[in-house]
Amino acid sequence: MFDSVLVANRGEIAVRVIRALRGLGIRSVAVYSDADADARHVRLADEAVRLGPAAARESYLSIERVVEAALATGARAVHPGYGFLAENAEFARACDKAGLVFIGPPAEAIEAMGDKIRAKLTVSAAGVPVVPGRTEVGMTDDDLVAASAEIGFPVLLKPSAGGGGKGMRLVRSADDLREAIESARREARGSFGDDALLVERFVDNPRHIEIQVLADAHGTVVHLGERECSLQRRHQKIIEEAPSPLLTPERREAMGRAAVEAARSVGYVGAGTVEFIVDGATGDYYFMEMNTRLQVEHPVTELVTGVDLVEQQLRVAAGEPLGFSSVELTGHAVEARVYAEDPARGFLPTGGTVLALAEPEGVRVDSALRVGLTVGSDYDPMLAKVVAHGATRAEALRRLRAALGRFVLLGVTTNIPFLRALLADEDVRAGDLDTGLVERKLDALVAADRPDEVLAAAALERQLSLRGDDPWERGDGWRVGEHAWTTWLIDGVPVRVRGDEVSVDGGEPVRLRAAVEGSSLVVGTRRYAMARAGDVLWLGADGGAWALTETRPAEVAGTAAAAGGGPVTSPMPGTVLVVRAAAGDEVTAGQPLFVVEAMKMEHTVTAPVAGVLAEVRVRAGQQVALDEPLAVVVPHEE
C-alpha cells in the first residue's frame, strides 16, 4: 500500500478521499488554487501545495503543476477524484511517466470510454445495446443537421468528450438546431477542450440507471448493483438512490452483466460506472456512456453494499486483488446534492460567503463547507451531499427529507427547500420517476415567495436591535404609556410593528413574541438561525434561508421605475462570453444579447422588451456580479 497520496481535486470529494487516506494510515497531500487557499480540504490534509490562480486551467487542470506537486512532496500515487483531470488520459500517462501511480483505469480505457463516439462503437461490438443515433468521428455542423433530420426530432446533442451534462442540448425542432450546435460546441470546448459532437435519438421521459463496477488487475470484474439517477435538472443529477425502484432482480442481473462486458471490452481496472437509458414503459435499456472514475453519487452504493469504493480504488491501484466476486444489497439509500443555485431562477448559480452552518447529524454528509467560505463562480456549484440509509425506500426518503430540514446554511442561496419539496412529491415517493419529472413539476416544486411570517420575523428583529436600556434613546416607537406603530420596509414590503403586534403589507395585526437567543431569533414557537452581512439579515428555518434587506421608499420607487425602462441584468455571477449586439441596435423582446458563463454553465440573456439598445456596459471576457446591469433597452414607446 502507498505511504503518501496526492489528491488532485478540491471540495467535498477531496475531503472524502483525504478522510479515507487517514483511515488507512496514508499521508495525504492536497493541492489548491488561490481561491481555495483556506479551504477545508487544505486544512484537513497533512500537507498542501499551491498550484496557481483561481482559473482551473492554471491550477487544477494543469497536468504539469499537479505532477510537480506530487514529486516535490514525495507522493507515490495520485487520486484524481472526479471532474478536472479524473478522466484525462494524458494526465494518467504523465503520472506513469513520472513514476507515480494513477489511481484510476489505464489511459487506454479512459480514451476508449472518454470519447463517447468510440465508446458506443466499442461496447456495441461487445454486444451491449446502444442508443440509436449518429456517432461518426469529426461530424461537421452540416453533418449534424443532416443526421438530426434522419433520426427525427427531438434529438440530443452530446459532446464526445467529458460528462456531467456539460454541453448537452435537447433540440425539439430544426429551427433551433444550428444555434444549439453552436452553443453546445462552445460549452464543450470550454469545459473539455474538445468541441466534437454526436447526436442521438431523444427517448422521451426515460429513466437514467447506472451500474457500479469494480475491476482489479488480475482479471476480476464485478458489479455492485445499480443507482437510479432519473431526478435531474439541465441533464445533471440532483437526487440519486440505490437500488432502483424499477428493476427486478432479473433485470438487475442482466444490466449488471452488460456493464461488466462493457468494462471488459476496454480492459478496465478500478472503479467505474456504466450508464444506461431505460425506457420506463418497456424496460428496454441502452448503453449511454461509461464514467471512468468515481461518481458523485458513490455514497449510496457504499451504504447498501458496505463496500468503501475509495478504499477499493486504493487497493486495486496498489495491485491487490478484489476480495469478493459479488455483493448483497441491504436496505435503501438516497442522496441529495446541495447546490449553490436558485431553483426559482432556473437553477442559476448563486454565490456568497457562508455566515452560519450546521450540518445535520444522524445521516452521512460529504461536504467541504465551513463558516467563512466564499462560494464564487470559478468552480462547480455543488457544496455538499446529504445521504440517508433506511431499511426501506420510504424510510430512507423520510430520513433524508428530515435531515435537509435540519441543514442550516446562511449567506448563500441553495436548493435545499427545492430538494425537500421534490422528496415529498407523490410520484417520487411512489418511485414513478423519469428524467423529465423535475421540468414538468418545477412550478409546483419552487416556492419563489417569502412567507409573510419571515418578513414579520425580520421586522421584529430590526425592532429588537434598536431597543436600549434608556427608553428615550430607543428607535422602536416607544412612547409614554405604550408603543407607537413603526413601519419597516423589508425588501420593499411594508411591515408595521407595535410592541408584539405585527402587520405585513396592510394585513390584520398578529401578536408575536420575539427574542434573540445567541445566534437564533425565536418568533412565537419558531426558531430561526440568524446572521448578518452588512445591511442584509439572513434567517433560516426548516432548511430554507432568506436574505432580507431593509429598504427605503425612495429606493423601492427607483427600482420600479428602472424595471419599466427595460434594464438587462446578469442572472448570475460569472463571465460574459459573448456580446451579440451594440449600442444603438434595434432589438426585439426575447432577442439574445449576451451569453454569461458561471460554474461551467452557460446562460443566454435576452432583451426584456422591444426597443433600442441605449447602452452596453460590458464586454466579452468581463466578470459580472449577480443582477449587475449589462445594458439598457429603451422601449419604442419611450
VEXDREN-2710 file (C-alpha; in Angstrom, 1 decimal):
% VEXDREN-2710
k/r/px/py/pz
1/MET/0.0/0.0/0.0
2/PHE/1.1/3.6/-0.7
3/ASP/2.6/5.6/2.1
4/SER/1.7/9.0/0.6
5/VAL/-1.1/10.0/-1.9
6/LEU/-1.7/13.4/-3.6
7/VAL/-5.4/14.3/-4.1
8/ALA/-5.7/16.2/-7.3
9/ASN/-9.1/17.8/-6.7
10/ARG/-10.9/20.1/-4.4
11/GLY/-14.2/20.5/-2.4
12/GLU/-16.2/17.7/-0.9
13/ILE/-14.5/14.9/-2.9
14/ALA/-11.1/16.0/-1.8
15/VAL/-12.3/15.9/1.8
16/ARG/-13.8/12.4/1.2
17/VAL/-10.6/11.0/-0.2
18/ILE/-8.4/12.6/2.4
19/ARG/-10.5/11.0/5.2
20/ALA/-10.2/7.6/3.5
21/LEU/-6.5/8.0/3.4
22/ARG/-6.4/9.0/7.0
23/GLY/-8.4/5.9/7.9
24/LEU/-5.8/3.7/6.2
25/GLY/-2.9/5.5/7.8
26/ILE/-1.7/7.0/4.5
27/ARG/-0.3/10.5/4.4
28/SER/-2.4/12.9/2.3
29/VAL/-1.2/15.8/0.1
30/ALA/-3.8/18.5/-1.0
31/VAL/-3.4/20.9/-3.9
32/TYR/-5.2/24.2/-4.1
33/SER/-5.7/27.4/-6.2
34/ASP/-5.6/30.9/-4.8
35/ALA/-9.4/30.7/-4.5
36/ASP/-9.1/27.7/-2.2
37/ALA/-6.1/28.7/0.0
38/ASP/-8.1/28.4/3.2
39/ALA/-10.4/25.6/2.0
40/ARG/-11.5/22.7/4.2
41/HIS/-9.6/20.1/2.2
42/VAL/-6.4/22.2/2.6
43/ARG/-6.8/22.3/6.3
44/LEU/-7.6/18.6/6.6
45/ALA/-4.6/17.3/4.6
46/ASP/-1.2/16.5/6.1
47/GLU/0.4/18.8/3.5
48/ALA/-0.8/21.2/0.9
49/VAL/0.7/22.7/-2.3
50/ARG/-0.4/25.8/-4.2
51/LEU/-1.0/25.2/-7.9
52/GLY/-1.8/28.7/-9.2
53/PRO/-4.5/31.3/-9.6
54/ALA/-8.2/30.6/-9.3
55/ALA/-8.7/29.8/-13.0
56/ALA/-8.9/26.0/-13.3
57/ARG/-6.7/25.9/-16.4
58/GLU/-3.9/27.5/-14.5
59/SER/-4.3/25.3/-11.4
60/TYR/-6.4/22.1/-11.1
61/LEU/-6.3/21.4/-14.8
62/SER/-2.6/22.0/-15.1
63/ILE/-1.1/18.5/-15.6
64/GLU/2.5/19.8/-15.2
65/ARG/1.8/21.6/-11.9
66/VAL/-0.1/18.7/-10.4
67/VAL/2.7/16.2/-11.3
68/GLU/5.3/18.6/-10.0
69/ALA/3.5/18.9/-6.7
70/ALA/3.3/15.2/-6.3
71/LEU/7.0/14.7/-6.9
72/ALA/8.0/17.6/-4.7
73/THR/6.1/16.2/-1.7
74/GLY/7.2/12.6/-2.1
75/ALA/3.7/11.3/-3.0
76/ARG/3.8/7.8/-4.6
77/ALA/0.3/7.9/-6.1
78/VAL/-2.3/10.5/-7.3
79/HIS/-6.1/10.2/-6.7
80/PRO/-8.0/12.4/-9.2
81/GLY/-11.4/12.4/-7.5
82/TYR/-14.0/13.3/-10.1
83/GLY/-14.1/16.2/-12.6
84/PHE/-11.0/18.1/-13.5
85/LEU/-8.3/15.6/-14.6
86/ALA/-10.1/12.4/-13.4
87/GLU/-10.9/11.2/-17.0
88/ASN/-7.8/12.7/-18.7
89/ALA/-5.7/10.0/-20.4
90/GLU/-2.9/12.5/-20.9
91/PHE/-2.8/13.0/-17.1
92/ALA/-2.8/9.3/-16.5
93/ARG/0.2/8.9/-18.8
94/ALA/2.0/11.9/-17.3
95/CYS/1.7/10.2/-13.9
96/ASP/3.1/6.9/-15.2
97/LYS/6.0/8.7/-16.9
98/ALA/6.9/10.5/-13.6
99/GLY/6.8/7.2/-11.7
100/LEU/3.5/7.9/-10.0
101/VAL/0.6/5.5/-9.7
102/PHE/-2.6/7.0/-11.2
103/ILE/-5.5/5.7/-9.0
104/GLY/-7.8/5.0/-11.9
105/PRO/-8.1/2.9/-15.1
106/PRO/-5.4/2.6/-17.7
107/ALA/-5.1/5.5/-20.1
108/GLU/-6.3/3.4/-23.0
109/ALA/-9.5/2.6/-21.2
110/ILE/-10.0/6.3/-20.4
111/GLU/-9.5/7.2/-24.1
112/ALA/-11.9/4.4/-25.3
113/MET/-14.7/5.4/-22.9
114/GLY/-14.0/9.1/-22.7
115/ASP/-14.7/9.6/-26.3
116/LYS/-18.5/8.8/-26.5
117/ILE/-18.3/8.0/-30.2
118/ARG/-15.5/5.5/-29.7
119/ALA/-17.2/4.1/-26.6
120/LYS/-20.5/3.4/-28.3
121/LEU/-18.7/1.6/-31.2
122/THR/-16.6/-0.4/-28.7
123/VAL/-19.5/-1.6/-26.5
124/SER/-21.8/-2.2/-29.4
125/ALA/-19.2/-4.6/-30.8
126/ALA/-19.2/-6.4/-27.4
127/GLY/-23.0/-6.9/-27.7
128/VAL/-24.2/-4.1/-25.4
129/PRO/-27.3/-2.3/-26.8
130/VAL/-26.7/1.4/-27.6
131/VAL/-29.0/4.4/-28.1
132/PRO/-29.8/4.9/-31.9
133/GLY/-28.1/7.9/-33.4
134/ARG/-25.1/9.0/-35.4
135/THR/-21.7/8.5/-33.7
136/GLU/-19.2/9.3/-36.5
137/VAL/-15.9/10.9/-35.9
138/GLY/-15.5/14.6/-37.0
139/MET/-19.0/15.4/-37.9
140/THR/-19.5/19.0/-39.1
141/ASP/-22.4/21.3/-38.4
142/ASP/-24.0/20.2/-41.7
143/ASP/-23.5/16.6/-40.8
144/LEU/-25.2/17.1/-37.5
145/VAL/-28.1/18.8/-39.2
146/ALA/-28.5/16.0/-41.8
147/ALA/-28.2/13.3/-39.1
148/SER/-30.9/15.0/-36.9
149/ALA/-33.3/15.1/-39.8
150/GLU/-32.6/11.4/-40.5
151/ILE/-33.1/10.4/-36.8
152/GLY/-36.2/12.6/-36.3
153/PHE/-36.8/15.2/-33.6
154/PRO/-36.4/15.5/-30.7
155/VAL/-32.7/14.8/-30.7
156/LEU/-30.0/15.2/-28.1
157/LEU/-26.7/16.8/-29.0
158/LYS/-23.8/15.5/-26.8
159/PRO/-20.1/16.3/-26.6
160/SER/-17.9/13.4/-27.5
161/ALA/-15.7/14.3/-24.6
162/GLY/-16.5/15.0/-20.9
163/GLY/-19.7/14.4/-19.0
164/GLY/-21.9/15.8/-16.2
165/GLY/-24.4/17.2/-18.7
166/LYS/-22.0/19.9/-19.9
167/GLY/-22.6/20.9/-23.5
168/MET/-25.7/18.7/-23.9
169/ARG/-28.6/20.3/-25.8
170/LEU/-32.1/18.9/-26.3
171/VAL/-33.4/20.1/-29.6
172/ARG/-37.1/19.6/-30.5
173/SER/-37.2/21.3/-33.9
174/ALA/-35.0/22.1/-36.9
175/ASP/-35.4/25.8/-36.3
176/ASP/-33.4/25.7/-33.1
177/LEU/-30.8/23.2/-34.3
178/ARG/-27.9/25.4/-35.6
179/GLU/-27.9/27.7/-32.6
180/ALA/-27.9/24.7/-30.3
181/ILE/-25.0/23.2/-32.2
182/GLU/-23.0/26.5/-31.8
183/SER/-23.8/26.7/-28.1
184/ALA/-23.0/23.0/-27.5
185/ARG/-19.7/23.3/-29.3
186/ARG/-18.7/26.4/-27.3
187/GLU/-19.5/24.9/-24.0
188/ALA/-17.8/21.6/-24.8
189/ARG/-14.7/23.4/-26.0
190/GLY/-14.6/25.5/-22.8
191/SER/-15.3/22.5/-20.5
192/PHE/-13.2/19.8/-22.1
193/GLY/-11.0/21.4/-24.8
194/ASP/-12.8/19.4/-27.4
195/ASP/-15.9/20.5/-29.4
196/ALA/-16.7/17.3/-31.2
197/LEU/-20.4/16.4/-31.0
198/LEU/-22.6/13.4/-31.6
199/VAL/-26.4/13.2/-32.0
200/GLU/-28.8/10.6/-30.6
201/ARG/-32.5/10.0/-30.6
202/PHE/-34.0/11.6/-27.5
203/VAL/-36.0/9.0/-25.6
204/ASP/-39.0/10.9/-24.1
205/ASN/-39.2/10.7/-20.3
206/PRO/-36.6/7.9/-19.9
207/ARG/-35.1/6.6/-16.6
208/HIS/-31.4/7.0/-16.0
209/ILE/-29.9/4.0/-14.3
210/GLU/-26.2/3.3/-13.9
211/ILE/-24.3/0.2/-12.8
212/GLN/-21.3/0.5/-10.5
213/VAL/-18.4/-1.8/-11.5
214/LEU/-15.0/-2.7/-9.9
215/ALA/-12.2/-4.4/-11.7
216/ASP/-8.8/-5.5/-10.5
217/ALA/-5.6/-6.0/-12.4
218/HIS/-6.0/-9.8/-12.1
219/GLY/-9.0/-10.2/-14.4
220/THR/-11.8/-9.9/-11.9
221/VAL/-14.7/-7.6/-12.8
222/VAL/-17.8/-7.3/-10.6
223/HIS/-20.8/-5.1/-10.4
224/LEU/-22.2/-3.7/-7.2
225/GLY/-25.8/-3.1/-8.3
226/GLU/-27.4/-0.1/-9.7
227/ARG/-28.2/3.5/-8.9
228/GLU/-31.4/5.4/-10.0
229/CYS/-30.4/8.9/-11.2
230/SER/-33.6/9.9/-13.0
231/LEU/-34.2/13.1/-11.0
232/GLN/-32.2/15.7/-12.9
233/ARG/-32.2/19.3/-13.9
234/ARG/-30.3/20.5/-17.0
235/HIS/-29.2/16.9/-17.6
236/GLN/-27.4/16.9/-14.2
237/LYS/-28.4/14.6/-11.3
238/ILE/-29.8/16.1/-8.1
239/ILE/-31.1/13.1/-6.2
240/GLU/-29.8/9.5/-6.6
241/GLU/-30.7/6.3/-4.9
242/ALA/-29.8/2.6/-4.6
243/PRO/-31.3/0.3/-5.5
244/SER/-33.7/1.5/-8.3
245/PRO/-37.4/1.0/-7.5
246/LEU/-37.8/0.0/-11.2
247/LEU/-35.5/-3.0/-11.5
248/THR/-36.4/-6.6/-10.8
249/PRO/-33.6/-8.9/-9.6
250/GLU/-33.6/-10.5/-13.1
251/ARG/-33.2/-7.1/-14.9
252/ARG/-30.6/-6.0/-12.4
253/GLU/-28.5/-9.1/-13.2
254/ALA/-28.9/-8.6/-17.0
255/MET/-27.8/-5.0/-16.8
256/GLY/-25.0/-5.9/-14.4
257/ARG/-23.7/-8.4/-16.9
258/ALA/-23.9/-5.8/-19.7
259/ALA/-21.9/-3.4/-17.6
260/VAL/-19.3/-6.0/-16.8
261/GLU/-18.9/-6.8/-20.5
262/ALA/-18.6/-3.0/-21.3
263/ALA/-15.8/-2.8/-18.8
264/ARG/-14.1/-5.9/-20.0
265/SER/-14.2/-4.6/-23.6
266/VAL/-11.7/-1.9/-22.8
267/GLY/-9.5/-3.7/-20.3
268/TYR/-10.9/-1.7/-17.4
269/VAL/-9.2/-1.6/-14.0
270/GLY/-10.5/0.3/-10.9
271/ALA/-13.9/1.8/-10.1
272/GLY/-16.2/2.9/-12.9
273/THR/-19.8/3.4/-13.8
274/VAL/-21.7/2.3/-16.8
275/GLU/-24.7/4.5/-17.5
276/PHE/-27.9/3.3/-19.2
277/ILE/-31.0/5.0/-20.6
278/VAL/-34.0/2.8/-19.7
279/ASP/-37.4/3.0/-21.3
280/GLY/-39.7/3.0/-18.3
281/ALA/-42.6/1.6/-20.3
282/THR/-40.9/-1.3/-22.0
283/GLY/-37.9/-1.8/-19.7
284/ASP/-35.5/-1.7/-22.8
285/TYR/-32.1/-0.4/-21.8
286/TYR/-29.4/1.2/-23.9
287/PHE/-25.7/2.0/-23.1
288/MET/-25.2/5.7/-22.8
289/GLU/-21.7/6.2/-21.6
290/MET/-19.1/4.9/-19.1
291/ASN/-17.6/7.2/-16.5
292/THR/-14.0/6.1/-15.9
293/ARG/-13.8/7.4/-12.4
294/LEU/-15.6/7.6/-9.0
295/GLN/-19.1/9.1/-9.3
296/VAL/-20.5/11.9/-7.2
297/GLU/-23.3/9.5/-6.1
298/HIS/-21.0/6.7/-5.0
299/PRO/-22.1/7.0/-1.3
300/VAL/-25.5/5.4/-1.9
301/THR/-23.7/2.3/-3.3
302/GLU/-21.4/2.2/-0.3
303/LEU/-24.3/2.4/2.1
304/VAL/-26.3/-0.5/0.6
305/THR/-23.3/-2.8/-0.1
306/GLY/-21.0/-2.0/2.8
307/VAL/-18.1/-1.6/0.3
308/ASP/-15.8/1.5/0.7
309/LEU/-15.2/2.4/-3.0
310/VAL/-12.3/4.8/-2.3
311/GLU/-10.5/2.1/-0.3
312/GLN/-11.1/-0.4/-3.1
313/GLN/-9.7/2.1/-5.6
314/LEU/-6.5/2.4/-3.5
315/ARG/-6.1/-1.3/-3.0
316/VAL/-6.7/-2.1/-6.7
317/ALA/-4.2/0.6/-7.7
318/ALA/-1.7/-0.9/-5.3
319/GLY/-2.0/-4.3/-7.1
320/GLU/-4.3/-6.1/-4.6
321/PRO/-7.0/-8.5/-6.0
322/LEU/-10.6/-7.8/-5.1
323/GLY/-11.6/-9.9/-2.1
324/PHE/-15.1/-10.6/-3.4
325/SER/-17.0/-11.7/-6.6
326/SER/-20.5/-10.4/-5.7
327/VAL/-22.2/-8.2/-3.2
328/GLU/-25.6/-8.2/-1.4
329/LEU/-27.8/-5.1/-1.3
330/THR/-29.1/-4.2/2.2
331/GLY/-31.8/-1.6/2.7
332/HIS/-32.1/1.6/0.7
333/ALA/-30.0/4.7/0.4
334/VAL/-30.9/8.1/-1.1
335/GLU/-28.5/11.1/-1.8
336/ALA/-29.4/14.8/-2.3
337/ARG/-26.9/17.2/-3.8
338/VAL/-26.8/20.6/-2.2
339/TYR/-26.0/23.3/-4.8
340/ALA/-25.3/27.0/-4.6
341/GLU/-28.2/27.8/-7.0
342/ASP/-31.6/29.3/-7.2
343/PRO/-34.3/26.9/-8.5
344/ALA/-36.8/29.8/-8.7
345/ARG/-34.5/31.5/-11.3
346/GLY/-34.0/28.4/-13.5
347/PHE/-31.3/26.8/-11.2
348/LEU/-28.9/29.6/-12.0
349/PRO/-25.7/29.6/-9.8
350/THR/-25.5/31.8/-6.8
351/GLY/-22.6/32.7/-4.5
352/GLY/-21.7/34.5/-1.3
353/THR/-19.9/33.8/2.0
354/VAL/-21.1/31.1/4.4
355/LEU/-22.2/33.1/7.5
356/ALA/-23.7/30.3/9.6
357/LEU/-23.5/26.5/9.2
358/ALA/-25.0/23.5/10.9
359/GLU/-24.9/20.2/9.0
360/PRO/-27.4/17.6/10.0
361/GLU/-26.4/14.7/12.3
362/GLY/-27.7/11.1/12.0
363/VAL/-27.1/10.9/8.3
364/ARG/-23.9/10.9/6.1
365/VAL/-22.8/14.4/4.9
366/ASP/-20.0/14.7/2.4
367/SER/-19.1/18.4/2.5
368/ALA/-16.3/20.9/2.2
369/LEU/-18.3/23.7/3.8
370/ARG/-17.2/25.9/6.7
371/VAL/-18.1/29.3/8.1
372/GLY/-16.3/32.0/6.2
373/LEU/-16.0/30.0/3.0
374/THR/-16.5/32.2/-0.1
375/VAL/-18.6/30.5/-2.8
376/GLY/-17.6/32.1/-6.1
377/SER/-18.1/31.4/-9.8
378/ASP/-14.8/29.7/-10.5
379/TYR/-15.9/26.0/-10.0
380/ASP/-18.9/23.7/-9.9
381/PRO/-21.7/25.0/-7.6
382/MET/-22.1/21.7/-5.7
383/LEU/-21.5/22.4/-2.0
384/ALA/-22.4/19.1/-0.2
385/LYS/-24.1/15.8/-0.4
386/VAL/-26.6/14.5/2.2
387/VAL/-27.2/10.7/2.2
388/ALA/-29.7/8.7/4.2
389/HIS/-30.0/5.0/4.6
390/GLY/-33.1/3.1/5.8
391/ALA/-34.4/-0.4/5.9
392/THR/-36.9/0.6/3.2
393/ARG/-37.1/3.2/0.5
394/ALA/-39.9/5.0/2.3
395/GLU/-37.7/5.2/5.5
396/ALA/-34.7/6.5/3.6
397/LEU/-36.7/9.2/1.8
398/ARG/-38.2/10.3/5.1
399/ARG/-34.9/10.4/6.9
400/LEU/-33.3/12.4/4.1
401/ARG/-36.0/15.0/3.9
402/ALA/-35.9/15.4/7.7
403/ALA/-32.2/15.8/7.6
404/LEU/-32.4/18.5/4.9
405/GLY/-34.8/20.4/7.2
406/ARG/-32.1/20.5/9.9
407/PHE/-29.5/21.8/7.5
408/VAL/-28.6/25.4/8.3
409/LEU/-26.6/27.3/5.7
410/LEU/-26.8/31.1/5.7
411/GLY/-25.1/33.5/3.4
412/VAL/-25.5/31.5/0.1
413/THR/-28.8/30.7/-1.6
414/THR/-29.1/27.0/-2.1
415/ASN/-31.5/24.4/-3.5
416/ILE/-32.4/22.8/-0.1
417/PRO/-36.1/23.9/0.0
418/PHE/-36.5/22.6/-3.6
419/LEU/-34.9/19.2/-2.6
420/ARG/-37.3/18.8/0.3
421/ALA/-40.3/19.6/-1.9
422/LEU/-39.1/17.1/-4.5
423/LEU/-38.6/14.4/-1.9
424/ALA/-42.2/15.0/-0.8
425/ASP/-43.7/14.7/-4.3
426/GLU/-46.2/11.9/-4.7
427/ASP/-44.6/10.4/-7.8
428/VAL/-41.1/10.5/-6.2
429/ARG/-42.4/8.7/-3.1
430/ALA/-44.1/6.1/-5.4
431/GLY/-40.9/5.6/-7.4
432/ASP/-42.6/6.7/-10.6
433/LEU/-39.6/8.6/-11.9
434/ASP/-38.2/9.8/-15.2
435/THR/-35.7/12.4/-16.3
436/GLY/-38.4/14.9/-17.3
437/LEU/-40.2/14.9/-13.9
438/VAL/-38.4/17.9/-12.4
439/GLU/-39.0/20.1/-15.5
440/ARG/-42.7/19.2/-15.6
441/LYS/-43.3/19.9/-12.0
442/LEU/-40.9/22.8/-11.5
443/ASP/-43.6/25.5/-10.8
444/ALA/-45.1/23.4/-8.0
445/LEU/-41.8/22.5/-6.5
446/VAL/-40.4/26.0/-6.3
447/ALA/-41.6/28.4/-3.7
448/ALA/-40.4/31.8/-5.0
449/ASP/-42.2/34.0/-2.5
450/ARG/-41.1/34.7/1.0
451/PRO/-43.7/33.7/3.6
452/ASP/-45.2/36.7/5.5
453/GLU/-44.0/35.2/8.7
454/VAL/-40.4/35.6/7.6
455/LEU/-41.0/39.2/6.8
456/ALA/-42.6/39.7/10.2
457/ALA/-39.6/38.0/11.8
458/ALA/-37.2/40.3/10.1
459/ALA/-39.1/43.4/11.2
460/LEU/-39.3/42.2/14.8
461/GLU/-35.5/41.5/14.7
462/ARG/-34.9/45.0/13.4
463/GLN/-37.1/46.4/16.2
464/LEU/-35.3/44.4/18.8
465/SER/-31.9/45.5/17.6
466/LEU/-32.9/49.2/18.3
467/ARG/-34.0/48.7/21.9
468/GLY/-31.7/50.0/24.6
469/ASP/-31.7/50.5/28.3
470/ASP/-32.7/54.1/28.1
471/PRO/-36.3/54.5/26.7
472/TRP/-35.5/58.0/25.4
473/GLU/-32.8/56.5/23.1
474/ARG/-34.9/53.7/21.6
475/GLY/-35.8/53.7/17.9
476/ASP/-38.7/51.3/18.2
477/GLY/-41.5/53.8/18.5
478/TRP/-41.6/53.8/22.3
479/ARG/-43.9/56.3/23.9
480/VAL/-45.0/57.1/27.5
481/GLY/-47.8/54.6/28.2
482/GLU/-47.4/52.4/25.1
483/HIS/-45.5/51.8/21.8
484/ALA/-46.4/53.5/18.6
485/TRP/-46.6/51.8/15.3
486/THR/-43.3/51.7/13.4
487/THR/-43.2/50.7/9.7
488/TRP/-40.2/48.9/8.2
489/LEU/-39.8/48.2/4.5
490/ILE/-38.4/44.6/4.3
491/ASP/-37.4/44.0/0.7
492/GLY/-39.9/46.7/-0.3
493/VAL/-42.8/45.1/1.7
494/PRO/-44.2/47.4/4.4
495/VAL/-44.3/45.7/7.8
496/ARG/-45.8/47.5/10.8
497/VAL/-44.7/46.7/14.3
498/ARG/-46.0/47.9/17.6
499/GLY/-44.6/46.0/20.6
500/ASP/-45.5/42.4/19.9
501/GLU/-48.1/43.2/17.2
502/VAL/-47.1/42.8/13.5
503/SER/-48.9/43.6/10.3
504/VAL/-47.5/42.6/7.0
505/ASP/-48.4/44.6/3.9
506/GLY/-51.6/46.0/5.4
507/GLY/-52.9/42.7/6.7
508/GLU/-54.5/42.1/10.1
509/PRO/-52.2/42.6/13.0
510/VAL/-50.9/39.4/14.6
511/ARG/-49.4/39.2/18.1
512/LEU/-45.9/37.5/18.1
513/ARG/-43.4/37.4/20.9
514/ALA/-39.8/37.7/19.6
515/ALA/-36.5/37.2/21.4
516/VAL/-32.8/36.9/20.3
517/GLU/-31.1/33.9/21.9
518/GLY/-27.5/33.8/20.9
519/SER/-27.3/33.3/17.1
520/SER/-31.0/32.4/16.9
521/LEU/-34.2/34.5/16.6
522/VAL/-37.2/33.0/18.3
523/VAL/-40.5/34.2/17.0
524/GLY/-43.6/32.6/18.6
525/THR/-42.9/28.9/18.5
526/ARG/-40.5/29.1/15.6
527/ARG/-36.7/29.3/15.9
528/TYR/-34.7/30.9/13.1
529/ALA/-30.9/30.7/12.6
530/MET/-29.7/34.3/12.1
531/ALA/-26.7/36.0/10.6
532/ARG/-26.0/39.5/9.3
533/ALA/-23.9/40.6/6.3
534/GLY/-23.9/44.4/6.2
535/ASP/-27.4/45.5/5.7
536/VAL/-28.7/42.0/4.9
537/LEU/-30.3/39.9/7.5
538/TRP/-30.2/36.1/6.8
539/LEU/-32.9/33.9/8.5
540/GLY/-33.0/30.2/8.2
541/ALA/-35.6/27.5/9.3
542/ASP/-36.7/24.1/8.1
543/GLY/-33.9/24.0/5.5
544/GLY/-34.9/27.3/4.0
545/ALA/-32.8/30.5/4.1
546/TRP/-33.9/34.1/3.3
547/ALA/-31.8/37.1/2.7
548/LEU/-33.8/40.2/3.8
549/THR/-32.8/43.8/3.3
550/GLU/-34.4/46.9/5.0
551/THR/-35.1/49.4/2.2
552/ARG/-36.4/52.9/2.0
553/PRO/-39.4/54.1/0.0
554/ALA/-37.3/56.2/-2.5
555/GLU/-35.2/53.1/-3.2
556/VAL/-38.2/51.0/-3.9
557/ALA/-39.7/53.6/-6.2
558/GLY/-36.4/53.9/-8.1
559/THR/-36.2/50.1/-8.6
560/ALA/-39.7/50.0/-10.0
561/ALA/-39.0/52.9/-12.4
562/ALA/-35.9/51.2/-13.6
563/ALA/-37.8/48.0/-14.3
564/GLY/-40.2/49.8/-16.6
565/GLY/-37.2/51.1/-18.6
566/GLY/-36.1/47.6/-19.7
567/PRO/-32.7/47.0/-17.9
568/VAL/-30.8/43.9/-18.9
569/THR/-29.0/42.4/-15.9
570/SER/-26.9/39.3/-15.3
571/PRO/-28.9/36.4/-13.9
572/MET/-25.8/35.0/-12.1
573/PRO/-22.3/36.0/-11.1
574/GLY/-19.9/34.9/-13.9
575/THR/-18.1/35.9/-17.1
576/VAL/-19.5/37.5/-20.2
577/LEU/-18.6/35.1/-23.0
578/VAL/-20.5/36.6/-26.0
579/VAL/-21.9/40.1/-26.7
580/ARG/-24.3/39.8/-29.6
581/ALA/-25.5/43.5/-30.0
582/ALA/-24.1/47.0/-29.9
583/ALA/-25.4/50.3/-28.6
584/GLY/-27.9/51.8/-31.0
585/ASP/-29.2/48.5/-32.3
586/GLU/-32.9/47.8/-32.7
587/VAL/-33.9/44.7/-30.6
588/THR/-37.0/42.6/-30.2
589/ALA/-38.3/41.2/-27.0
590/GLY/-36.6/37.9/-26.3
591/GLN/-33.7/38.6/-28.7
592/PRO/-30.4/37.1/-27.4
593/LEU/-28.0/39.8/-26.3
594/PHE/-25.3/38.2/-24.1
595/VAL/-24.0/34.8/-23.1
596/VAL/-22.9/34.6/-19.5
597/GLU/-21.0/31.6/-18.1
598/ALA/-20.5/30.6/-14.5
599/MET/-19.5/27.3/-12.8
600/LYS/-19.3/25.5/-16.2
601/MET/-22.8/26.6/-17.3
602/GLU/-23.9/29.0/-20.0
603/HIS/-26.9/31.2/-19.8
604/THR/-28.3/33.4/-22.7
605/VAL/-29.5/36.8/-21.6
606/THR/-32.3/38.3/-23.8
607/ALA/-33.9/41.7/-24.3
608/PRO/-36.7/42.1/-21.9
609/VAL/-38.7/44.4/-24.2
610/ALA/-38.6/45.6/-27.8
611/GLY/-36.8/48.9/-28.4
612/VAL/-33.4/50.4/-28.9
613/LEU/-30.2/49.3/-27.1
614/ALA/-29.3/52.6/-25.5
615/GLU/-26.1/51.4/-24.0
616/VAL/-23.9/48.3/-23.5
617/ARG/-22.0/48.3/-20.2
618/VAL/-19.9/45.1/-20.6
619/ARG/-17.5/43.4/-23.0
620/ALA/-16.7/39.8/-23.7
621/GLY/-14.4/38.3/-21.0
622/GLN/-15.6/40.7/-18.3
623/GLN/-16.5/39.4/-14.9
624/VAL/-20.0/40.4/-13.7
625/ALA/-22.0/40.1/-10.4
626/LEU/-25.5/38.7/-9.8
627/ASP/-28.0/41.3/-11.1
628/GLU/-25.3/43.6/-12.4
629/PRO/-26.6/45.8/-15.3
630/LEU/-25.3/44.6/-18.7
631/ALA/-27.2/47.0/-20.9
632/VAL/-30.3/49.3/-21.1
633/VAL/-33.1/48.8/-23.6
634/VAL/-35.3/51.9/-24.2
635/PRO/-38.8/50.7/-25.2
636/HIS/-40.1/52.1/-28.5
637/GLU/-43.0/54.0/-26.7
638/GLU/-40.4/55.9/-24.7
END
